């Protein structure tokens, strides 16, 4: 049996950020999650402002975390939204820089390696059950390969849920995540584009959704279509249809004459989901478990790191100043809600700007969602 003061469930960026801050404060913790894989993952945009958050975790620069073949600088955002004309916004206008496009699986793996090097104890496994224990929590984790029966019991005073959109622990503790928009993404990775030199983020709206593309290291380029579930699943099931729709959209740089069949094609949840009560008695949620973003914002990793840090600080206040526990948890909830409100305002600005397709189902759905939930 393990008896840490805090257990962090989920070893993505949000959980790792929370674990690092707690470890820096000398708190006895355990970080529970799954072993890092080697498969390509969506969520490759890291804003320049994220450097401040990485430094809070003891990471001096992106170069000190990743090898050069795992990330590329983003030079600009190029968009055709609300009109056919392309608008170019140079990264020089952003005082914190244009950020980076990175190999997400490598970023996650090296972030976890950094946490372990900082002394964060990790346990690889799947959460099995969660029950109250006095004023804390009792958790069982399956740490054996499939088919074997091996459970590790963890008893902790405080729990941080970083399990992503599933909000695994939060749901069992009474939280109810609310999906505020219906949107999926068909995400494909094109390989072998070694002559590709376009380092911009490219976004283009079309009648049934919008397209996104960015160059990645090692001759890769990610392309994603965001739309209603039926349209997305139709493309995900048929790679050649995805390639044809990508070509027809015009989202790719003109310098790319031939579009290869996607090396990998996934359907991903791209909806906005909010957990209105993202903190409760001796627990709180961070990252996607608290608030998942519309990919249009490119703020997923940033919020994961930010909320992980802020959530850990709230947990520290609960542990060290019990009389201030209610205030610390309420302050954290309010921080999440403020981020949500700003994000909704930005979504409303973008989705209501596209007037050409306002009679199409996708745009009516998104415009209705930002009006109702702002």
Secondary structure, 3 states (H helix, E strand, C coil): CECCCEEEECCCHHHHHHHHHHHHCCCCEEEEECCCCCCCCCCCEECCCHHHHHHHCCCCCHHHHCCHHHEEECCEEEEECCCCCCEEEEHHHCCCCCCEEECHHHHHHHHHHHHHHCCCCEEECEEEEEEEECCEEEEEEECCCCCCCCEEEEEECEEEECCHHHCHHHHHCCCCCEECCCCEEEEEEECCCCCCCCCCEEEEEECCEEEEEEEECCCEEEEEEEECHHHHHHHHHCHHHHHHHHHHHCCCCCCCCCCCCCCEEEEEECCCEECCCCEECCEEECHHHCEECCHHHCCHHHHHHHHHHHHHHHHHHHHHCHHHHHHHHHHHHHHHHHHHHHHHHHHHHHHHHCCCCCCCHHHHHHHHHHHHCC
